[in-house]
C-alpha cells in the first residue's frame, strides 16, 4: 500500500547546531580578513585535520569509530540527511520517498544527474548493489547489520526509483539511510573483499575522492571537481570548497593541541578536557556537541560468572559517582549519564533515579547476594574475589583516567576492577573473544534503535544477553510505525537495560573540535561528526 509522500523542502540556510559551548561555532559564512575586509567562502586550500586514532578501515560500510567516519563521510552521499537540530529527515540523493503504513517498505525517488567519481550513474541499481553488499558483510558492518536487519530485497522499479522491503516493519530504516554506513559506493568498488575495501581504493558518490590511506599515519582526500548536487541541509551545492583534506593520525592529545598551536595542523578532533581552555587562549575556536546514542559506559559480558551476577551489576551502577567523574576528569562540555541513551538521542528518557550515587546501597546489594568483605577491601564469595576485568582502548584521551577514578569509587563498595588498555584493533579482537567482564566504550547514532544494535540477542550480542522481555521491546520499537507508540516502547527499553544493568553508563560522550582562526564552516551532523563540504580556509 502506498504511504505518505515526504516531498523535498530545500533549505536555504545551514543547519542550526545545538552547541554545548556557546559562541564557539565556526559556522559563520564570512570572516574578517587581514586587510580589514570581509572574506567570503571560496574554493581552494588544503586542510590538515588531526585524528586521535587510526581509522582502521576507510570503507563507509564498515567504519566503526568516529575517527573512521570523518573521512568516510566525505567519500559517500546518502539517500537522505538528518537535521541535527530538529531530527527531521531531509533530501539528499533521494528527492522524496514513500513509506508503507506499516514501515516495512520504503520507495526512494532519486534525483537526476548524480554520479560516482568514476562517472557511473547513482541509480536504483546502485542502491540495490550497496544494500545487498552491506547485508553480505554481516557482522563486519557493525551498524549496517542492524540497520538492514530483516532485509528482504531492493526492487529496481526504474532507473530513478528503488523500493526497499523488509520481512517485518522497520521504523528506524529511514533515519538509517542518512548515515555514513548506508552511503553509496560505486558497484565497481563493491566487488572487492571486505579487507580490500577497508584499505581502498574506493569509488564513492560524495564530494571528495580517496587519494590514499596509510594505516597509522593518514587518510588523504581530494576535491571532486565534477561533483553535483548535495544535501538539502548544506549551505551550497556542487563541488566542495577545499582542494584537499589530510586526516593525520596523532594519538597523543597534547601533541594534537601543540600541532594546532604551532600551525602544523588546521583543526583537531578529540580535544582533551584539560586542553580546552588552552586552545581557546591561543585563539582557536571550539566546536562541540553531545553525541547521541549510547553513553560512555561499562558494557557487561553476562556470560562471565561475576559479571553475570545482577547484584554485582546493580551495585556497580550505584557505586559510581558520575558527577565526580565529570567534575574531576572531564570538563563543562560533558554531562553525567542519566539513562541508557544520551540526552541528544530521539526518544531519550531521564532515568537518573536508577543511577543515583549511593555506595551504602551498593554494599547492601552485595551483602544480600552473599558477597562478604574480604582482604584489601575487595569482597569475596565462595572463595573468589570480586574482581572484574575491564578492557578499554585509548581512542579517547581521558578513558584511562576516568576508569582509574571509577576504580577508586567502586572499591569503596568492595568491587575490584582490573584495567587492561588495548589498541583499537586488539580491543575489537578481545570483544569478540569474550575474554573480559566489562568493555568500555560508547555508540553513536541519532536514532534510539541503537539500543537494538547494542543489546539485541539477534544481532552481534557481545554482551551475551538472553532476555526475552528486553528483546520483545527492542523488536517492537523497531516495528512501531507510529512515533508516539515507538517512543513509549523505547522508554521501557531504556529502563529495562538499566534495571538489569546490562550497561553501566557513566557520562555522555561529547565531540569537541578545535579549529584555527582560518578554518570556517565545518559543521556537525546529527551524530556530531564533523562535515567538510561547506568548509573553507581564509
Secondary structure in CASP SS format (residue, H / E / C, confidence):
PFRMAT SS
TARGET T0000
AUTHOR 0000-0000-0000
METHOD secondary structure of the structure
MODEL  1
X C 1.00
X C 1.00
X C 1.00
X C 1.00
X E 1.00
X E 1.00
X C 1.00
X C 1.00
X C 1.00
X C 1.00
X C 1.00
X C 1.00
X C 1.00
X C 1.00
X C 1.00
X C 1.00
X C 1.00
X C 1.00
X C 1.00
X C 1.00
X C 1.00
X C 1.00
X C 1.00
X C 1.00
X C 1.00
X C 1.00
X C 1.00
X C 1.00
X C 1.00
X E 1.00
X E 1.00
X E 1.00
X C 1.00
X C 1.00
X C 1.00
X C 1.00
X C 1.00
X E 1.00
X E 1.00
X E 1.00
X C 1.00
X C 1.00
X C 1.00
X C 1.00
X C 1.00
X E 1.00
X E 1.00
X E 1.00
X E 1.00
X E 1.00
X E 1.00
X C 1.00
X C 1.00
X C 1.00
X C 1.00
X C 1.00
X C 1.00
X C 1.00
X C 1.00
X C 1.00
X C 1.00
X C 1.00
X C 1.00
X C 1.00
X C 1.00
X H 1.00
X H 1.00
X H 1.00
X H 1.00
X H 1.00
X H 1.00
X H 1.00
X H 1.00
X H 1.00
X H 1.00
X C 1.00
X C 1.00
X C 1.00
X C 1.00
X E 1.00
X E 1.00
X E 1.00
X C 1.00
X C 1.00
X C 1.00
X C 1.00
X C 1.00
X C 1.00
X E 1.00
X E 1.00
X E 1.00
X C 1.00
X C 1.00
X E 1.00
X E 1.00
X E 1.00
X E 1.00
X E 1.00
X E 1.00
X C 1.00
X C 1.00
X C 1.00
X C 1.00
X C 1.00
X E 1.00
X E 1.00
X E 1.00
X E 1.00
X E 1.00
X E 1.00
X C 1.00
X C 1.00
X C 1.00
X C 1.00
X E 1.00
X C 1.00
X C 1.00
X C 1.00
X C 1.00
X C 1.00
X E 1.00
X C 1.00
X C 1.00
X H 1.00
X H 1.00
X H 1.00
X H 1.00
X H 1.00
X H 1.00
X H 1.00
X H 1.00
X H 1.00
X H 1.00
X H 1.00
X H 1.00
X H 1.00
X H 1.00
X H 1.00
X H 1.00
X H 1.00
X C 1.00
X C 1.00
X C 1.00
X H 1.00
X H 1.00
X H 1.00
X H 1.00
X C 1.00
X C 1.00
X C 1.00
X E 1.00
X E 1.00
X E 1.00
X E 1.00
X E 1.00
X E 1.00
X E 1.00
X E 1.00
X C 1.00
X C 1.00
X E 1.00
X E 1.00
X E 1.00
X E 1.00
X E 1.00
X E 1.00
X C 1.00
X C 1.00
X C 1.00
X C 1.00
X C 1.00
X C 1.00
X H 1.00
X H 1.00
X H 1.00
X H 1.00
X C 1.00
X C 1.00
X C 1.00
X C 1.00
X C 1.00
X C 1.00
X C 1.00
X C 1.00
X E 1.00
X C 1.00
X C 1.00
X C 1.00
X H 1.00
X H 1.00
X H 1.00
X C 1.00
X C 1.00
X H 1.00
X H 1.00
X H 1.00
X H 1.00
X H 1.00
X H 1.00
X C 1.00
X C 1.00
X C 1.00
X C 1.00
X E 1.00
X C 1.00
X C 1.00
X C 1.00
X E 1.00
X E 1.00
X E 1.00
X E 1.00
X E 1.00
X E 1.00
X E 1.00
X C 1.00
X C 1.00
X C 1.00
X E 1.00
X E 1.00
X E 1.00
X E 1.00
X E 1.00
X E 1.00
X C 1.00
X C 1.00
X C 1.00
X C 1.00
X C 1.00
X C 1.00
X C 1.00
X C 1.00
X C 1.00
X C 1.00
X C 1.00
X C 1.00
X C 1.00
X C 1.00
X C 1.00
X C 1.00
X C 1.00
X C 1.00
X C 1.00
X C 1.00
X E 1.00
X E 1.00
X E 1.00
X E 1.00
X E 1.00
X E 1.00
X C 1.00
X C 1.00
X C 1.00
X H 1.00
X H 1.00
X H 1.00
X H 1.00
X H 1.00
X H 1.00
X H 1.00
X H 1.00
X H 1.00
X H 1.00
X C 1.00
X C 1.00
X C 1.00
X C 1.00
X E 1.00
X E 1.00
X C 1.00
X C 1.00
X C 1.00
X C 1.00
X H 1.00
X H 1.00
X H 1.00
X H 1.00
X H 1.00
X H 1.00
X H 1.00
X H 1.00
X H 1.00
X C 1.00
X C 1.00
X C 1.00
X E 1.00
X E 1.00
X E 1.00
X E 1.00
X E 1.00
X E 1.00
X C 1.00
X C 1.00
X E 1.00
X E 1.00
X E 1.00
X E 1.00
X E 1.00
X E 1.00
X E 1.00
X E 1.00
X C 1.00
X C 1.00
X C 1.00
X C 1.00
X C 1.00
X C 1.00
X C 1.00
X C 1.00
X C 1.00
X H 1.00
X H 1.00
X H 1.00
X H 1.00
X H 1.00
X H 1.00
X H 1.00
X H 1.00
X H 1.00
X H 1.00
X C 1.00
X C 1.00
X H 1.00
X H 1.00
X H 1.00
X H 1.00
X H 1.00
X H 1.00
X H 1.00
X H 1.00
X C 1.00
X C 1.00
X C 1.00
X C 1.00
X C 1.00
X E 1.00
X E 1.00
X C 1.00
X C 1.00
X C 1.00
X C 1.00
X C 1.00
X C 1.00
X C 1.00
X C 1.00
X C 1.00
X C 1.00
X C 1.00
X C 1.00
X C 1.00
X C 1.00
X C 1.00
X H 1.00
X H 1.00
X H 1.00
X H 1.00
X C 1.00
X C 1.00
X C 1.00
X H 1.00
X H 1.00
X H 1.00
X H 1.00
X H 1.00
X H 1.00
X H 1.00
X H 1.00
X H 1.00
X H 1.00
X C 1.00
X C 1.00
X C 1.00
X E 1.00
X C 1.00
X C 1.00
X H 1.00
X H 1.00
X H 1.00
X C 1.00
X C 1.00
X E 1.00
X E 1.00
X C 1.00
X C 1.00
X E 1.00
X E 1.00
X C 1.00
X E 1.00
X E 1.00
X E 1.00
X E 1.00
X E 1.00
X E 1.00
X E 1.00
X C 1.00
X C 1.00
X C 1.00
X C 1.00
X C 1.00
X H 1.00
X H 1.00
X H 1.00
X H 1.00
X H 1.00
X H 1.00
X H 1.00
X H 1.00
X H 1.00
X H 1.00
X H 1.00
X H 1.00
X H 1.00
X C 1.00
X C 1.00
X C 1.00
X C 1.00
X E 1.00
X E 1.00
X E 1.00
X E 1.00
X E 1.00
X E 1.00
X E 1.00
X C 1.00
X H 1.00
X H 1.00
X H 1.00
X H 1.00
X H 1.00
X H 1.00
X H 1.00
X H 1.00
X H 1.00
X H 1.00
X C 1.00
X C 1.00
X C 1.00
X C 1.00
X E 1.00
X E 1.00
X E 1.00
X E 1.00
X E 1.00
X E 1.00
X E 1.00
X C 1.00
X C 1.00
X C 1.00
X C 1.00
X C 1.00
X H 1.00
X H 1.00
X H 1.00
X H 1.00
X H 1.00
X H 1.00
X C 1.00
X C 1.00
X C 1.00
X C 1.00
X C 1.00
X C 1.00
X C 1.00
X C 1.00
X C 1.00
X C 1.00
X C 1.00
X C 1.00
X H 1.00
X H 1.00
X H 1.00
X H 1.00
X H 1.00
X H 1.00
X H 1.00
X H 1.00
X H 1.00
X H 1.00
X H 1.00
X H 1.00
X C 1.00
X C 1.00
X C 1.00
X H 1.00
X H 1.00
X H 1.00
X H 1.00
X H 1.00
X H 1.00
X H 1.00
X H 1.00
X H 1.00
X H 1.00
X H 1.00
X H 1.00
X H 1.00
X H 1.00
X H 1.00
X H 1.00
X H 1.00
X C 1.00
X C 1.00
X C 1.00
X E 1.00
X E 1.00
X E 1.00
X E 1.00
X E 1.00
X E 1.00
X C 1.00
X E 1.00
X E 1.00
X E 1.00
X E 1.00
X E 1.00
X E 1.00
X C 1.00
X C 1.00
X C 1.00
X E 1.00
X E 1.00
X C 1.00
X C 1.00
X E 1.00
X E 1.00
X C 1.00
X C 1.00
X C 1.00
X C 1.00
X C 1.00
X E 1.00
X E 1.00
X C 1.00
X C 1.00
X C 1.00
X C 1.00
X E 1.00
X E 1.00
X C 1.00
END
